[in-house]
């Protein structure tokens, strides 16, 4: 299916600019009549993913940037977020729902992203996240 909207850009490593891009993406969804519930879920996933890239990936270093690509079709939205950090192994992040991890703040963002998006994949290095939300499709 041909994209309705598509863009990619590098942004400075700060949450203010990330929020502007997040609003641009949600605005595209709203303009194309995506339900509020799905816009809300994608907004939360975007916020978590961007904060993870800025804070954990790029370690808040002002000389680094974050790459964001977005493609919206009539049936799905795909967002790619890549930082310039060393990366990580998602399987090494403790499950925040396990009893011994309930008090630890780590891992909740990844869990949220997975709960709101239909597909979540990291590159081998662990510094590039691809998220897909299909219109009208609930997560398993």
N, C-alpha and C positions, 0 to 999 in steps of 0.2 A: 504494500500500500504506500502511495506517495506521501511524503511529509506535508503537513499543513504548515508547520513552522519548524525551523531548524537553525541552530546557531552554535558556535563554539568560541570560547575566549579564555584568556588567561587573566586572572584577577590578582590584585595584591593580597597578601596573606593577612587579611583582617576580616572580622565578622561583619562589619558595617557593609562592605562591598558584597560580601557573600549574601547578606540579607537582601540587597537590591536585586541580585541575580535570582534569588529564591522567589521574590515577588514577581519578577518578570516571567518566570516559569509558571507560577500559579496563575498569573494573569492570562497567559496563553490558554491554560486549561479552562479557566472561567469563560473566556471569550468563545471557546468552542463547546460550551454547554456541558462540561463535566460536572457531575453531581458534587455538591458541597462536601459530602462525606469523603469522597475520593480525593478531592483537593486538599482536605484537612490531613488525610493520611500521608499524601505525597509531601505536603508542607513539612510535617514532622520528620519524615525520612530525610528530606533534603537538609533540614536544619541540623540533624544529627550527623549526617555524612559530611557536611561542610565544616562543622565544628571539629569533627574528628580529623579531617584533613589539615585544618589550620593549627589546632592545638596539639594533636598527637603526632600527625605526620610531619608537618613542617616545624613543630615545636615552637610555635609563635614567633619564629624568626622573620623579621620584617623584610629581609632580602630575598625571601622565597615567594613563590606564587602558587596558585591553585588553578588547574585547568578544569573547565566545565564545558561539557557538550550536552545539548538537549535536542531531541527529535520528537516531535508530536505528530502522530497520524490520527485518523478518525477513530482508531481502535486502541492505541496505546501511547504511553509516553516513556521514553528512554532517556535517562540522565547518566552521564559519565562524569565522575569526579576523580581527579588525579592530583596528588601532592608531590612535592619534590623531596620527600623524606626517604628514609631507608626502607620503609615498608614494614609489614608484620605478617604473621601467619594467623589468620582468623581462627583456626582451630586451636591455637594456643590461648585464646582469650577465655577466661573461666566463664562458665554458664552462670549468669546472675540469678537464676532461679534455684540453683542448688543451695541446700541449707547452709553450707559453710561459706557461701559467697553472698548471702543476703545483705550483709552489712557493707560489702565492698561496692564502691561506685562503678568500677570498671565493667564493661561488657553490656551495659544497659542500652547504649546507643545502637550497637549492632543488632541486638535483639529487637529493638523498636523498628529499625529499618527492615529487618526480615519479616516482621509482623504486618507491616503496611504495604510492602511491595510484593509483586508476584514472582519476580526473579531477582536474585542478588548474586553477583559474581565478582570475585577479586582476581586481579592478574597474579602471576606467579610470585612477583616481588611483594605484592600486598600494598602497593601505593596507588592502585587504580581500581575504583569501584564502579561497576555497571549495575544500574537498578532499572527495572522495568515494571510498570503498572499497566495492566490491561483494563480497559474500560468495562465495568460491570462484572469483573471476575473477582470473586472472593479468594482469599488465600486459604491454602489447605491448613 
